[in-house]
Amino acid sequence: TLGIIGGSGIYEIDWLQHPRWEKVVGPFGTPSDDLLTGELDGQRLVFLPRHGRGHRIPPTEVNYRANIDALKRVGVTDVFALSAVGSLREDLAPGTLVIINQFI
């Protein structure tokens, strides 16, 4: 099962088949929002809006442990997280898509 964590501006996925919002709470508390479960061409997907629908949670208040725990509780084995961030490098102008291969 693939988990997708949406960044700023991505609050739901409207192309999922059989979409359903599900509330999950674990030992780390409540995640940023309910989880949107569904399928895409037979692949089960679980979506979590990192800042909550409507961007109501600022980055410093996101409960990352609760988010990851909630995804694991519903069977997610792999996570694809989307983010919008800036760069201090001149060669990476606004609009540049960067895919990282390491995270420290």
Secondary structure, DSSP 8 states (H G I E B T S, - for coil): -EEEEE-TT----TT-EEEEEE---BTTB--SS-EEEEEETTEEEEEEETTTTTT-S-GGG--HHHHHHHHHHTT--EEEE------S-TTS-TT-----S---
